């Protein structure tokens, strides 16, 4: 049975806030870029699919940049062009499958949708960070989140609160809320990934000891 992974939502948000302040101009620019992608599609409906794909590519790039930034690395706008075709294909497939699964779950009295949302929270992160297929990412996210559904739900609720507060701040706060939620989720992903690596190391050591 998967053990509960202990993490503090408050510490994760504070960590994201500190990193945001290290390069706030860049992250506000990222937020504005993400928001601007919805405008052309509304003005030119015929180009809606094209701008949707561009928006998805930017979202995938933001995940990569968020992870890299929360690991302590420097980032720049050049990092928006580091997603290859296969990664993007798997990202789109993961996005579609996860969205459909969550939507179907919500149709069945909401709770199944919430449950599925917590279990698939890291799918896109695995696709982008580990460059694995969408089906492998789904399996890995499902495995790593087992037993942590309540804490993950609390985290998602906290992210919603941050976004709502940003929107209530005359929409100006949204350009801050978006990066904070992105960086917080990246930090959470890294927390779970680190725990997974430690668990795998212990399991390998146990196997080696028993073999000897």
C-alpha angles and dihedrals in degrees: 000000000000112000123232113263110223117222136152115232089200093054092046092052092046090050090050090048092052092049091046090056090052089068107005096153091058094048094046086053090051090051092049091048091051092048093046092060091073093057103066092050091055093048095044107031091179089065093046096111092049093051091044089057091047090049090051091050090052090049090052090049091049090055090052092046093046092053092046092048094048088051087062099257127136116253135196140174088270086074089071089075100054100090111102126212096259092049090050092049091052090045091054092046091049092047093051096044094046093046093050092046093050092046092051089048091054090051088061098067097300098263095086089052092052090048093050091046092057093047094049097041094113101041097103090042092057091047093053101034100040097028093228130146121275093248092050089048091052091052092047095048090047090052098045095048096049111126093013100082097116095050091046090050089053089051092051090049090053090052091052090051091052092050093047091049089050091051092048089054088081090280090285089100090060092077087058097038093054095057092042092054091045094049092043092053091047089052091049090050091052090049092055092042091053091050090049091052091049091049092049091050092051090048092050091049090049091051092049092049092050091047092052 
